[in-house]
Amino acid sequence: MDTHPERLARGEWYLDGPQLQARRRDCWRLLDTFNAARADEDEVRRDALIAMLGAVGEGAIVVPRFQCTYGTNIRLGASAFVNANAFFMDDAPILIGANVRLGPGAQLMTALHPVEDHGRRREGWEQALPISIGENTWLGASVTVGAGVTIGRNSVIGAGSVVLRDIPDHVVAVGTPATVIRQLPVEEDAV
């Protein structure tokens, strides 16, 4: 019989339970350490991030206060920057490319609940779909990215936008829901 953590890992509908709650508490203990570190305790914060997240690229920076669900599903690329008050609901993988910049208050939300099945929603069923943000993309302040969304490389998402559909490479997208408003120059092979 499948356990609900296995169902979650496969992107299927699942119910919360003691195993998942224990995993979240483990993450939250590391978040307590990360967020309580003093201003000059960069090494304490870095060690907590490395212990908590699935991968932390060279030069990646996360500014406190940071929150996430499990931590282990998050992969930060080299020189990625996550500004203050970000929340990553990493029930599914969240992949942040190299040199990505996330403004303060960014929210990356992988969880979904049943829409039409009121009984299953009442019972607490959930599903999680991954989020991927391509290399050198910038999300302005308070951007929310929904479950299953991929944002291409070298794109810009305007502050306050809600991204519910995939966004291609080399564009500016804004609004709720975010829509592409213009193309950006294609970067020749970056060094």
Secondary structure, DSSP 8 states (H G I E B T S, - for coil): ---HHHHHHTT--B---HHHHHHHHHHHHHHHHHHHS-TT-HHHHHHHHHHHSSEE-TT-EE-SSEEESSSTTEEE-TT-EE-TTEEEE-SS-EEE-TT-EE-TT-EEE-EE--SS-HHHHHHT-BEE--EEE-TT-EE-TT-EE-TT-EE-TT-EE-TT-EE-S-B-SSEEEETTTTEEEEE-----S--
